[in-house]
Amino acid sequence: MSNSDTVPLHPSSQSDIDEIENLINSYPSSVLPARPPSPPRIPVSAAPPPPPSFIPSNLPPPSLHKTTPVFSPAPSVPPAPVPPVPPPRGSTTASSSIAGSGFGPAPNTLTEPVWDTIKRDLLRIVSNLKLVVFPNPFREDPGKALRDWDLWGPFFFIVFLGLVLSWSASVKKSEVFAVAFALLAAGAVILTLNVLLLGGQIIFFQSLSLLGYCLFPLDIGALICMLVGNVIVKLVVVAVTLAWSSWAAYPFMSTAVNPRRKALALYPVLLMYVSVGFLVIAID
Amino acid sequence: MDESLTNLPTSHFVGSVPAVVSEEKKATNNEVPGANLQIFPPNNAGSGGQYQPIGSTSDGGGQPATNNWTGLFSISSYTQYFNVDTDIVLNRLISSLYPTTGDFVNKIDANPDLYGLVWISTTLVFAIASLGNCATYLMNRRSDHSTSWTFDVNYLNVAAGTIYGYALIVPLGYYFVLQYLGSSVSLIRFWCLWGYSLFIFILTSFLLVIPVEFLRWTIILIAGAASASFIGLNLRSYIQSNDLTILAISAFVLQMGLSIFIKMWFFA
C-alpha cells in the first residue's frame, strides 16, 4: 500500500510505519511466535531459509534428525514465546546485503560507506521534493504524500535562500542573511503553531518539513534574480515562483483545519511567502 | 473503555492512587461562557484527508484548569483564544474601522481572540518596513533624480520592535493600572482591542507611499485620529466608570503618538 508511492530507497530507510507493515505483511510466520527453533524453520515456516553461515549456536546439528518424529505435531504447537533469533533474521535477510552479519537492522546503517548514507538522504530529498512541489497524483491526500518527511531538505533550502540573498545584497550582507534565516525558520515554526492553535491536526515536524520544501520555487526565483538585473524581470519571476510556492503549500494547509477556518490558516503562509518574495526583489 | 476501568474498586489496595477522571479535558473547553463553541472531537477536523493524527491527548489534554503551571507549555490551553472562524475575524476587522461607535468591546466580550493581535501586528510590521523603504526611495527621487534603490534591513528591526512592543506592553500597562485602581479587567480583551485597532494602519501605509508630503500628513493624522478614538471610546465603555476617563484620554494620546512615529520614522 504505501510501498507504491514512496520509493523504498533502502530497505532500512523506510519510515517506521512502513517498516512495521513490511514485517507484518511479508514475514507473517516468522513474526508470529510459533515453535521451538530447530524443526520448523526449514520446511514448515514460510520464512526464507537461513543462510548456512548463520546457524546459531543453540541449534546443535545432531538434533535435526532427532526431531523429525516430532515434526508433524509442530504446527499444532500453541504459540510459544518468540525465540529472539528468527524475527530479526527475517528482516535482515532482505537487507543484509550491505552489512553482513548481525541481529537486527541497526548495524547496517552504521557500517555502510558514507557515500551510501549521503546518497540515500539525497534521494529522499529528491523524492520528497517531487511529491510536494511538482504535480503528482498524491497531492490530494496529504497523509500519504509526505510520509517519509525529513528536515535536511528544508535546512538546505533555507540556508541556500539566505546565502543567495546575502550575495545579492551590496551592503549589510550578514544582516540580510540573519534576517532571511530568522524569518524563514521562525516563520515555519509560527505557521505550524498557528494551525495547531486553530484546532488543526498536523504533526509538528511534518509541517515544518513541508513548509521548507515549498521554499524550493523561491530558491530558484532568488537565484534567477541574482543573475538578472532588470526590475521588471525580477517582478515577473518572483510573482511566478510565489504562486508556485503557494500552490504547493495549499492542499496540506487547507486540509489540516476546519473548513470554516481555512483562510485563517492560509493567510499567514501567503504573508510569509510574499515577504520573502519582497526581500528577493528588494535586495540588490 | 477508560470509564469502565476507572470504576473498578481499587481503593482498598495498599498505596493505590484514585484514578484521575478525564473530565478535566472538557473543563478547559467550556471555560468561555456563552461563546459559540465549535467543539469538534479531535479526530474530526475537516472533511477529507488529514495528516496522521498525533493522538488526541498528546498535547497534555488532561490538565486541570487551575493552578497548574505546566498548562503554560501545552498548546491545548491556548486554543480557547483562537476559537474564531474566518467570517468572525472579517466582521471584527471591518468594525474596527468605525471610530465612533464604542461597541467593539461588546462584540468581543464573549469570545476574545488573539489571532487578530498576532497577525495584524505581524502584517503591519512587514507593511511598514517594505512600504517605508519604497516611500523613502520615492521621496528621495523627487529631490534628487540620481538616487538608487537601497533596501535598509534596519527598517524591519525597528518596525518589529516598535509594533510588537507597543501592542504587547501598552495593554499590559493599562491592565496593571486598572487592577491597581480596583476594577477587574481582562487582559485578553485589552490585547484583542489594541490588536484590532492597528488594522487601519495597514491600509494607510499603502496610501502613505504617495510622495506628496502634505497628503501624507493628512492621511496619517486622519488615520491616527480614527484609531485613537476607536481605542478611547471602547476603553471608556469597557471601564464604565467616569472618573477614569483620564485613562481613555491617555490611550488616545498614545495611539496618536504611535501614528506620528510611524510617519516620521518610516515615511519621512
Interface residues (C-beta under 8 A of the other chain):
Chain A: I17 E140 D141 P142 G143 R147 A169 S170 V171 K172 E175 V176 V179 L193 N194 L196 L197 L198 G199 G200 Q201 I202 I203 Q206 S207 F252 T255 A256 V257 N258 P259 R260 R261 K262 A263 L264 Y267 P268 L271 V274 S275 F278 L279 A282 I283 D284
Chain B: Q38 F40 P42 N43 A45 G46 S47 G48 G49 Q50 Y51 Q52 P53 I54 D59 I75 Y78 T79 Y81 F82 N83 V84 D85 T86 D87 V89 Y115 V118 W119 T122 T123 F126 S130 N133 W149 T150 F151 V153 N154 L156 N157
